[in-house]
Amino acid sequence: MTLDVMFFRFSGGEEQPTLTTREVVMRPPVFSDYEAWCQVRLESREFLQPWEPTWPPTDLLRTAFKARIRRYAKDRREGTGYTFFLFHRETGALLGGITLSNVRRGVTQSATLGYWMGVNSAGKGLMRQSVSRLLLFVFEDLKLHRVEAACLPHNTASINLLKRVGFREEGYARRYLYINGQWQDHILFAILKDDVEYSDTFSPQNERDGDNRR
């Protein structure tokens, strides 16, 4: 089987979905992931920092990671966010992370996508698999209508990824997010449930069949 929905049980008995693709296992992070997470983030610092908010001095400390995990758990309980760590399906190595945040219900039914990949795992099609799988979770399980993403204009790899999975460019926001120590412009993308159902670029059936072409 190339794509599954399983459930990961936390120590307190809470169950959360674990998603899989042909090469990636996506599950909610736990405290015991700290060592692997810290190692990947540390070795990827120069690779990631141009695309992320400035890392605080305490960012890689164990206490900061515990606070991060508690925040993720709170978001899950409240239905406002879903964070997954990405692991290689064969080796179990931590690859990166993907987050669905700012989940809005009511008349909006939308959320915001964010992701990061460790330097040694980038450029191998693994994030494309993960984003595609998350979109299936968003539209089929959470029943949302729209997912948004913002990307720096010079981040060509991320722009290409979003377009390949079916996102459409919708606008340009000046000085939109405070990234790497300065306010920076962003290109705004979005994908609708209808786009997934009818797009030639992104097909849920292709992901179910393990299509990992780049």
Residue pairs with C-beta under 8 A, 6 or more apart in sequence:
2 20
2 21
2 22
2 208
2 209
2 210
3 19
3 20
3 21
3 22
3 133
3 136
3 207
3 208
3 210
4 19
4 20
5 17
5 18
5 19
5 137
5 141
6 17
6 18
6 19
6 20
7 15
7 16
7 17
7 18
8 15
8 16
8 17
8 18
8 27
8 28
9 15
10 16
10 28
10 30
10 73
14 73
14 77
16 27
16 28
16 76
17 137
17 141
18 25
18 26
18 27
18 28
19 25
19 26
19 27
19 84
19 133
19 134
19 136
19 137
20 26
20 89
20 133
21 89
21 129
21 130
21 132
21 133
21 207
21 210
21 212
22 89
22 129
22 210
22 212
23 88
23 89
23 90
23 125
23 126
23 129
23 212
24 86
24 87
24 88
24 89
24 95
24 126
24 129
24 130
24 133
25 86
25 87
25 88
25 89
26 84
26 85
26 86
26 87
26 98
26 130
26 133
26 134
27 84
27 85
27 87
28 72
28 73
28 76
28 82
28 83
28 84
28 85
29 37
29 68
29 69
29 72
29 83
29 84
29 85
29 97
30 69
31 65
31 66
31 69
33 85
33 94
34 62
34 65
34 66
36 93
36 94
37 65
37 85
37 94
38 60
38 62
38 65
39 94
40 94
40 95
40 96
40 118
41 48
41 59
41 60
41 118
42 60
43 118
43 119
43 120
44 118
44 119
44 120
45 55
46 119
47 118
47 119
47 122
48 116
48 119
49 55
49 180
50 179
50 180
51 116
51 152
51 155
51 158
51 179
51 180
52 116
52 179
52 180
53 177
53 178
53 179
53 180
54 178
54 180
54 181
56 64
58 64
72 81
72 83
75 81
75 82
75 83
75 101
76 82
76 83
79 103
79 105
80 101
80 102
80 103
81 99
81 100
81 101
81 102
81 103
82 99
82 100
82 103
82 137
82 142
83 97
83 98
83 99
83 100
84 97
84 98
84 99
84 130
84 134
85 94
85 96
85 97
86 94
86 95
86 96
86 97
86 98
86 117
86 126
86 127
86 130
87 93
87 94
87 95
88 95
88 121
88 126
93 121
94 118
95 117
95 118
95 121
95 126
96 115
96 116
96 117
96 118
96 121
96 126
96 127
96 130
97 115
97 116
98 113
98 114
98 115
98 116
98 127
98 130
98 131
98 134
99 113
99 114
99 115
100 111
100 112
100 113
100 134
100 138
100 147
101 111
101 112
101 114
102 111
102 112
103 110
103 111
103 142
103 144
104 110
104 111
108 145
108 146
109 143
109 144
109 145
109 146
110 144
110 145
110 146
110 147
110 148
111 138
111 142
111 144
111 146
111 147
111 148
112 147
112 148
112 149
112 150
113 131
113 134
113 147
113 148
113 149
114 149
115 127
115 130
115 131
117 126
117 127
122 157
123 157
125 212
125 213
125 214
127 161
128 161
128 164
128 165
128 212
128 214
129 207
129 212
131 161
131 162
131 165
132 165
132 202
132 207
133 207
135 147
135 165
135 166
135 191
135 196
135 202
136 196
136 204
136 207
138 144
138 147
139 193
139 196
140 204
144 193
145 192
145 193
146 190
146 191
146 192
146 193
147 167
147 190
147 191
148 188
148 189
148 190
149 162
149 167
149 188
149 189
149 190
150 173
150 176
150 177
150 186
150 187
150 188
150 189
151 158
151 159
151 162
151 186
151 187
151 189
152 158
152 179
152 184
152 185
152 186
152 187
153 172
153 185
153 186
153 187
159 187
162 189
163 169
163 189
163 201
164 201
164 202
164 214
165 191
165 201
165 202
166 191
166 195
166 196
166 199
166 201
166 202
167 189
167 190
167 191
168 189
168 190
168 191
168 195
169 187
169 188
169 189
170 188
170 189
170 190
171 187
171 188
172 185
172 186
172 187
172 188
173 185
173 186
173 187
173 188
174 185
175 183
175 184
175 185
176 183
176 184
176 185
176 186
176 188
177 183
177 184
177 186
178 184
191 202
195 202
196 202
196 204
203 211
